[in-house]
Amino acid sequence: MRTIHNYRNLITPVINRILSRTIKCSKAHNLNASASVEGAIVIPLFIYAVMSIMFIMQVIAVRIHINNAFYVTLRKCAGYVYVYENSGNVPKGMVAETIRRLLIDEIGTDYAADHNIMGGNAGIMFMSSKILNDNSVIDIKLTYSIKNPFDIFGLSTIRVTDRKRINAWLGEDKDNFAGNVSDKEYVYITAGGEVYHTNKECTYLLRYILEADRSCMDVLRNASGAKYYSCEHCGQTKDTTSIYYTLYGTRYHSSRNCTELKRNIQKVSKDSVSDRRLCEKCQE
């Protein structure tokens, strides 16, 4: 019995030491496992945050590049549009497509595809744009979407919209305009008109096209109370139910695209229009 008791006294300390070491190893293992779990969560989030910042920087760079190209393109179009106005037979859809092609050339043919713009060049679109819409303003709304290559939380694309307005070239004499100092007085005229205007915003120059039913043409009157007469170019056409007119004009038109309704404002020196009289509206 004493032998068993002595054996117990000898073995107990050994067992206690083994258990103590086992508990310490278990705690260390738990700490290592906890650190591994935290690392597995934090490191991917950190990498995603870095990639997100890189994506935002790319979006900013793309916007700056396209914005600069957009501005240069509209500056070019402001000069070219004078040819379009005088030709009178170029569809506005073709003009919009021409502007888009000029923009693509300015941006770079492969730029859109190389910078994650959805659809490539076809993804750069003009939405709700107004090109010479009864005035001399080119108003372009540009839209495109940039694809996020690091999509984790559902932010797959960023839609970018940019809008610019610019006044078209009005037909100034380029040589005279290039002079540093000029005492010449400039006025505004329309092709085929009989008067000149000192105010570019004169209501006789700014044509706001109105539409009415053809049955109403006999009772329509302009702002001065005068009756409307049929246009010499298109007024004889009877196969339309609508007519088009301006508040200060004296003609009604069967086609909205009639050349008589087109804008064709030119800025010229007053000396060159001595055969024209001053507009009554500009005298007020």
C-alpha positions as CSV (number, residue, x, y, z in Angstrom):
1,M,0.0,0.0,0.0
2,R,2.9,2.3,0.8
3,T,4.5,1.4,-2.5
4,I,1.3,2.5,-4.4
5,H,1.2,5.7,-2.4
6,N,4.8,6.5,-3.2
7,Y,4.2,5.8,-6.9
8,R,1.3,8.2,-6.9
9,N,3.4,10.9,-5.3
10,L,6.0,10.4,-8.0
11,I,3.6,10.2,-11.0
12,T,1.3,13.1,-10.0
13,P,3.8,15.9,-10.6
14,V,4.7,14.5,-14.0
15,I,1.1,14.3,-15.0
16,N,0.5,17.9,-13.8
17,R,3.5,19.2,-15.9
18,I,2.2,17.4,-19.0
19,L,-1.3,18.8,-18.6
20,S,0.2,22.3,-18.0
21,R,2.2,22.1,-21.2
22,T,-0.8,20.8,-23.1
23,I,-3.0,23.7,-22.0
24,K,-0.3,26.2,-22.9
25,C,0.1,24.6,-26.4
26,S,-3.6,24.7,-26.8
27,K,-3.8,28.4,-26.0
28,A,-0.9,29.2,-28.3
29,H,-2.6,27.2,-31.1
30,N,-5.9,29.1,-30.5
31,L,-4.0,32.4,-30.7
32,N,-2.4,31.4,-34.0
33,A,-5.7,30.2,-35.4
34,S,-7.3,33.5,-34.4
35,A,-4.5,35.5,-36.1
36,S,-4.9,33.4,-39.3
37,V,-8.6,34.1,-39.5
38,E,-8.1,37.9,-39.0
39,G,-5.4,37.9,-41.6
40,A,-7.7,36.0,-44.0
41,I,-10.3,38.8,-43.6
42,V,-8.2,41.9,-43.4
43,I,-5.6,41.3,-46.1
44,P,-8.2,40.8,-49.0
45,L,-10.1,43.9,-47.8
46,F,-6.8,45.9,-47.8
47,I,-6.0,44.7,-51.3
48,Y,-9.5,45.6,-52.5
49,A,-9.3,49.1,-50.9
50,V,-6.0,49.6,-52.8
51,M,-7.5,48.4,-56.1
52,S,-10.6,50.6,-55.5
53,I,-8.4,53.7,-55.1
54,M,-6.5,52.7,-58.3
55,F,-9.9,52.3,-60.1
56,I,-11.0,55.8,-58.9
57,M,-7.8,57.3,-60.2
58,Q,-8.3,55.6,-63.5
59,V,-11.8,57.0,-63.8
60,I,-10.5,60.5,-63.1
61,A,-7.8,60.1,-65.7
62,V,-10.3,58.8,-68.3
63,R,-12.7,61.7,-67.6
64,I,-9.9,64.3,-67.9
65,H,-8.7,62.8,-71.2
66,I,-12.2,62.5,-72.8
67,N,-13.2,65.9,-71.5
68,N,-10.2,67.6,-73.1
69,A,-10.9,65.7,-76.4
70,F,-14.6,66.7,-76.1
71,Y,-13.7,70.4,-75.9
72,V,-11.2,70.3,-78.8
73,T,-13.8,68.4,-80.9
74,L,-16.6,71.0,-80.3
75,R,-14.2,73.8,-81.1
76,K,-13.5,72.2,-84.5
77,C,-17.3,71.7,-85.1
78,A,-18.1,75.3,-84.3
79,G,-16.1,76.2,-87.4
80,Y,-17.3,73.3,-89.6
81,V,-21.0,73.9,-88.9
82,Y,-21.0,77.0,-91.1
83,V,-20.6,74.7,-94.1
84,Y,-23.5,72.5,-92.9
85,E,-25.8,75.5,-92.4
86,N,-25.2,76.8,-96.0
87,S,-25.6,73.4,-97.6
88,G,-29.0,73.1,-96.1
89,N,-29.4,69.4,-97.1
90,V,-27.3,67.5,-94.5
91,P,-29.4,65.5,-92.0
92,K,-28.7,66.4,-88.4
93,G,-28.2,62.8,-87.6
94,M,-25.3,62.7,-89.9
95,V,-23.9,65.8,-88.2
96,A,-24.1,64.2,-84.8
97,E,-22.4,61.0,-86.1
98,T,-19.6,63.2,-87.7
99,I,-19.1,64.9,-84.3
100,R,-18.9,61.5,-82.6
101,R,-16.3,60.3,-85.2
102,L,-14.2,63.4,-84.7
103,L,-14.3,62.8,-80.9
104,I,-13.2,59.2,-81.3
105,D,-10.3,60.4,-83.5
106,E,-9.3,62.9,-80.9
107,I,-9.6,60.4,-78.0
108,G,-7.7,57.6,-79.8
109,T,-9.2,54.7,-81.7
110,D,-8.2,52.1,-79.1
111,Y,-8.5,54.3,-76.0
112,A,-12.0,53.2,-75.1
113,A,-11.3,49.5,-75.3
114,D,-8.0,49.8,-73.4
115,H,-9.6,51.8,-70.5
116,N,-12.6,49.6,-69.7
117,I,-15.2,51.8,-71.4
118,M,-18.2,49.5,-71.9
119,G,-18.9,48.8,-75.6
120,G,-15.6,50.4,-76.7
121,N,-16.0,53.3,-79.1
122,A,-19.7,52.3,-79.6
123,G,-20.2,52.9,-75.9
124,I,-19.5,56.6,-76.2
125,M,-22.9,58.1,-77.0
126,F,-24.6,61.5,-77.5
127,M,-27.9,61.4,-75.6
128,S,-30.4,64.3,-75.7
129,S,-28.1,66.5,-77.7
130,K,-29.3,69.6,-79.6
131,I,-27.4,70.6,-82.7
132,L,-28.4,74.0,-84.1
133,N,-31.9,73.5,-82.7
134,D,-33.4,76.7,-84.2
135,N,-30.4,78.7,-83.0
136,S,-26.6,78.8,-83.4
137,V,-25.8,76.7,-80.3
138,I,-24.2,73.2,-80.4
139,D,-25.4,71.5,-77.2
140,I,-23.9,68.0,-76.8
141,K,-24.5,65.6,-73.9
142,L,-21.9,62.8,-73.8
143,T,-22.5,59.6,-71.9
144,Y,-20.4,56.5,-71.4
145,S,-19.9,53.8,-68.7
146,I,-16.6,52.6,-67.2
147,K,-16.4,49.0,-66.2
148,N,-15.0,48.2,-62.7
149,P,-12.6,45.2,-63.0
150,F,-12.5,44.9,-59.2
151,D,-16.2,44.5,-58.6
152,I,-16.9,42.9,-55.2
153,F,-19.7,44.8,-53.6
154,G,-21.9,45.2,-56.7
155,L,-20.3,48.4,-58.1
156,S,-19.8,46.9,-61.5
157,T,-19.9,50.2,-63.6
158,I,-19.7,53.9,-63.2
159,R,-21.8,56.0,-65.6
160,V,-20.2,59.2,-66.7
161,T,-22.2,62.2,-68.2
162,D,-20.6,65.3,-69.6
163,R,-22.3,68.2,-71.3
164,K,-20.9,71.2,-73.2
165,R,-22.4,74.1,-75.1
166,I,-20.7,76.2,-77.7
167,N,-21.8,78.8,-80.1
168,A,-21.2,78.0,-83.8
169,W,-19.1,80.2,-86.0
170,L,-21.3,82.9,-87.5
171,G,-19.3,83.7,-90.6
172,E,-16.9,86.4,-89.5
173,D,-14.4,87.7,-91.9
174,K,-11.4,85.7,-90.7
175,D,-8.8,88.1,-92.1
176,N,-10.4,91.1,-90.5
177,F,-10.9,89.2,-87.3
178,A,-7.2,88.4,-87.1
179,G,-6.3,92.0,-86.8
180,N,-5.1,93.1,-83.4
181,V,-6.9,96.4,-83.6
182,S,-10.0,97.2,-85.6
183,D,-12.4,100.1,-85.5
184,K,-14.9,98.4,-87.7
185,E,-18.4,97.9,-86.4
186,Y,-19.9,94.5,-86.9
187,V,-23.6,93.6,-87.5
188,Y,-25.6,90.4,-88.1
189,I,-27.4,89.4,-91.2
190,T,-29.2,86.4,-92.6
191,A,-28.8,85.1,-96.2
192,G,-31.4,86.6,-98.4
193,G,-32.5,89.2,-95.8
194,E,-33.1,92.9,-96.4
195,V,-32.1,94.2,-93.0
196,Y,-29.1,94.0,-90.7
197,H,-29.1,93.6,-86.9
198,T,-27.0,95.2,-84.2
199,N,-28.1,92.8,-81.6
200,K,-27.3,89.1,-82.0
201,E,-30.1,88.2,-79.6
202,C,-32.7,90.1,-81.7
203,T,-36.0,88.2,-81.8
204,Y,-36.1,88.5,-85.5
205,L,-32.8,86.5,-85.7
206,L,-33.7,83.9,-83.1
207,R,-36.2,81.7,-84.8
208,Y,-38.3,79.6,-82.5
209,I,-40.3,77.3,-84.7
210,L,-43.9,76.8,-83.8
211,E,-46.3,74.1,-85.0
212,A,-50.0,74.2,-85.7
213,D,-52.7,72.3,-87.5
214,R,-53.1,73.2,-91.1
215,S,-56.8,74.0,-90.6
216,C,-55.7,76.9,-88.3
217,M,-53.5,78.8,-90.8
218,D,-56.3,81.2,-91.8
219,V,-56.7,82.5,-88.3
220,L,-53.0,82.5,-87.2
221,R,-51.3,85.9,-86.8
222,N,-47.8,86.8,-86.0
223,A,-46.6,89.0,-83.1
224,S,-47.3,92.2,-85.2
225,G,-50.9,91.0,-86.1
226,A,-50.0,90.2,-89.7
227,K,-51.3,87.2,-91.6
228,Y,-49.1,84.2,-92.6
229,Y,-48.7,83.4,-96.3
230,S,-47.5,80.1,-97.8
231,C,-43.7,79.7,-98.2
232,E,-42.5,80.0,-101.8
233,H,-40.4,76.8,-101.4
234,C,-42.6,74.4,-99.5
235,G,-45.9,76.1,-98.7
236,Q,-47.7,74.6,-101.7
237,T,-47.4,71.1,-100.4
238,K,-50.8,69.9,-99.2
239,D,-50.1,66.4,-98.0
240,T,-49.2,67.4,-94.5
241,T,-51.5,68.0,-91.6
242,S,-49.2,70.4,-89.8
243,I,-47.6,73.7,-90.7
244,Y,-44.6,75.4,-89.1
245,Y,-44.1,79.1,-88.5
246,T,-42.2,81.7,-86.4
247,L,-43.6,84.3,-84.1
248,Y,-42.1,87.2,-86.1
249,G,-42.3,85.7,-89.6
250,T,-44.9,86.1,-92.3
251,R,-44.7,82.7,-93.9
252,Y,-45.9,79.3,-92.9
253,H,-44.1,76.1,-94.0
254,S,-45.1,72.6,-94.8
255,S,-41.8,71.2,-93.7
256,R,-39.9,71.8,-90.5
257,N,-36.7,71.3,-92.5
258,C,-37.4,74.0,-95.1
259,T,-34.3,76.0,-95.9
260,E,-36.2,79.2,-95.1
261,L,-36.5,78.1,-91.5
262,K,-32.8,77.2,-91.2
263,R,-30.4,79.3,-89.2
264,N,-28.0,81.2,-91.5
265,I,-26.7,84.1,-89.4
266,Q,-23.5,85.8,-90.4
267,K,-21.4,88.4,-88.7
268,V,-20.1,91.0,-91.1
269,S,-18.8,94.5,-91.1
270,K,-21.4,97.2,-91.2
271,D,-19.7,98.8,-94.2
272,S,-20.4,95.7,-96.3
273,V,-24.2,95.9,-95.9
274,S,-24.8,99.5,-97.0
275,D,-27.6,98.2,-99.2
276,R,-29.6,97.0,-96.1
277,R,-31.6,99.0,-93.6
278,L,-31.4,98.6,-89.8
279,C,-33.9,96.2,-88.3
280,E,-36.8,97.9,-86.6
281,K,-36.5,95.7,-83.6
282,C,-32.9,96.7,-83.1
283,Q,-33.8,100.4,-83.2
284,E,-36.0,100.1,-80.1
